[in-house]
Amino acid sequence: MRFENKVIFVTGGASGIGRATAERVVDEGGRAALVDLDLDRARAAAAQIGNAIGLAANVADEGQVKAAVDATVAELGGIDLALAGAGHAEFGPTAEWDSERFMRMLSVHVGGTFYTCKHVLPAMKSRGSGSIVTIASTAAVMANNNNVPYGAAKAGISGLTRQLMFEALPEVRINCIAPGRTITGMTTPLMLARGGDMEKGEEIFGAAIPMKRMGTADELAAAICFFLSDDASFITGQTLVVDGGETIS
Ligand SMILES: NC(=O)c1ccc[n+]([C@@H]2O[C@H](COP(=O)([O-])OP(=O)(O)OC[C@H]3O[C@@H](n4cnc5c(N)ncnc54)[C@H](O)[C@@H]3O)[C@@H](O)[C@H]2O)c1
């Protein structure tokens, strides 16, 4: 029960890693605000998890992020923990990216993480403590073909986390998780496209990983909850790669 009476603010909370993290926090005694693009999806996920509320916000829009933070404070009484997890994957040769598409990638990932941190920090500081986790990717630390905008955005999130450490202290720790290939709503269409069905898709994606399988959202949530909890009380500003060994192979 590491999160008894704690409130977590989760962007991208209706699906995948964000939702799995909210579930773990609630299982360990906390309450959650699930923030996502679509209000019905966010509310449905909150109803399934229990002790949670669903809110709509596009994290690329600072005003919407602030409104979601304010609504969480009003409805749940404050914010102790946050996961900036909202994101989308898009790949392709650099020549195919016009500035609007490129800026959208940066706005959602780097912008969304920045706005989330900016607005949850005062709420945490006013309570005297807090822990934030951001989400990068193995693309922040290794090269993939046709992955320049996503890789740049994810490296930006890891850098933002490091830079924000000083302003977050002394009350708040901030760390970053860099997931490898993980089975979620984001990768499901990619697996289906590559494999034809999920089983074959998982096999193809897993083959490149030393552990010979993809990660699960719950395995990522376990690492995120370590950073969120007092178990990580002397760790801040770090990026932890959780990838079954891919980046060092
Ligand atoms: N799944 C992987 O293999 C993998 C690998 C590396 C990094 N990541 C990162 O993990 C994070 C979580 O992704 P996931 O794999 O759980 O995918 P997911 O698609 O299951 O969940 C992402 C959620 O973010 C929401 N979202 C997207 N854009 C948003 C926006 N502008 N505003 C608010 N919500 C928005 C989506 O609606 C979705 O519910 C993302 O930042 C992703 O880039 C995932």
PDBQT file of the ligand as one rigid body, heavy atoms in Angstrom, charges set to zero:
ROOT
HETATM    1  N1  LIG A 301       4.161   1.028 -26.389  1.00  0.00    +0.000 N 
HETATM    2  C1  LIG A 301       5.446   1.178 -26.669  1.00  0.00    +0.000 C 
HETATM    3  O1  LIG A 301       6.111   0.284 -27.239  1.00  0.00    +0.000 OA
HETATM    4  C2  LIG A 301       6.148   2.457 -26.260  1.00  0.00    +0.000 A 
HETATM    5  C3  LIG A 301       7.538   2.516 -26.408  1.00  0.00    +0.000 A 
HETATM    6  C4  LIG A 301       8.199   3.677 -26.034  1.00  0.00    +0.000 A 
HETATM    7  C5  LIG A 301       7.502   4.753 -25.528  1.00  0.00    +0.000 A 
HETATM    8  N2  LIG A 301       6.146   4.661 -25.399  1.00  0.00    +0.000 N 
HETATM    9  C6  LIG A 301       5.446   5.837 -24.853  1.00  0.00    +0.000 C 
HETATM   10  O2  LIG A 301       4.617   5.453 -23.787  1.00  0.00    +0.000 OA
HETATM   11  C7  LIG A 301       3.576   6.426 -23.639  1.00  0.00    +0.000 C 
HETATM   12  C8  LIG A 301       2.244   5.705 -23.456  1.00  0.00    +0.000 C 
HETATM   13  O3  LIG A 301       1.913   5.059 -24.672  1.00  0.00    +0.000 OA
HETATM   14  P1  LIG A 301       1.229   3.613 -24.726  1.00  0.00    +0.000 P 
HETATM   15  O4  LIG A 301       2.221   2.707 -25.357  1.00  0.00    +0.000 OA
HETATM   16  O5  LIG A 301       0.650   3.270 -23.424  1.00  0.00    +0.000 OA
HETATM   17  O6  LIG A 301       0.121   3.894 -25.850  1.00  0.00    +0.000 OA
HETATM   18  P2  LIG A 301      -1.471   3.977 -25.785  1.00  0.00    +0.000 P 
HETATM   19  O7  LIG A 301      -1.877   4.395 -27.152  1.00  0.00    +0.000 OA
HETATM   20  O8  LIG A 301      -2.025   2.703 -25.252  1.00  0.00    +0.000 OA
HETATM   21  O9  LIG A 301      -1.749   5.151 -24.736  1.00  0.00    +0.000 OA
HETATM   22  C9  LIG A 301      -1.466   6.494 -25.051  1.00  0.00    +0.000 C 
HETATM   23  C10 LIG A 301      -2.670   7.347 -24.663  1.00  0.00    +0.000 C 
HETATM   24  O10 LIG A 301      -2.315   8.721 -24.880  1.00  0.00    +0.000 OA
HETATM   25  C11 LIG A 301      -3.449   9.380 -25.402  1.00  0.00    +0.000 C 
HETATM   26  N3  LIG A 301      -3.027  10.587 -26.127  1.00  0.00    +0.000 N 
HETATM   27  C12 LIG A 301      -2.361  10.658 -27.305  1.00  0.00    +0.000 A 
HETATM   28  N4  LIG A 301      -2.192  11.933 -27.659  1.00  0.00    +0.000 NA
HETATM   29  C13 LIG A 301      -2.749  12.693 -26.674  1.00  0.00    +0.000 A 
HETATM   30  C14 LIG A 301      -2.888  14.083 -26.482  1.00  0.00    +0.000 A 
HETATM   31  N5  LIG A 301      -2.438  14.966 -27.381  1.00  0.00    +0.000 N 
HETATM   32  N6  LIG A 301      -3.513  14.522 -25.350  1.00  0.00    +0.000 NA
HETATM   33  C15 LIG A 301      -3.992  13.627 -24.437  1.00  0.00    +0.000 A 
HETATM   34  N7  LIG A 301      -3.904  12.290 -24.584  1.00  0.00    +0.000 NA
HETATM   35  C16 LIG A 301      -3.291  11.830 -25.692  1.00  0.00    +0.000 A 
HETATM   36  C17 LIG A 301      -4.096   8.354 -26.314  1.00  0.00    +0.000 C 
HETATM   37  O11 LIG A 301      -5.460   8.687 -26.593  1.00  0.00    +0.000 OA
HETATM   38  C18 LIG A 301      -3.912   7.071 -25.524  1.00  0.00    +0.000 C 
HETATM   39  O12 LIG A 301      -5.044   6.792 -24.713  1.00  0.00    +0.000 OA
HETATM   40  C19 LIG A 301       3.657   7.322 -24.875  1.00  0.00    +0.000 C 
HETATM   41  O13 LIG A 301       4.301   8.533 -24.533  1.00  0.00    +0.000 OA
HETATM   42  C20 LIG A 301       4.528   6.535 -25.819  1.00  0.00    +0.000 C 
HETATM   43  O14 LIG A 301       5.212   7.360 -26.747  1.00  0.00    +0.000 OA
HETATM   44  C21 LIG A 301       5.456   3.547 -25.741  1.00  0.00    +0.000 A 
ENDROOT
TORSDOF 0
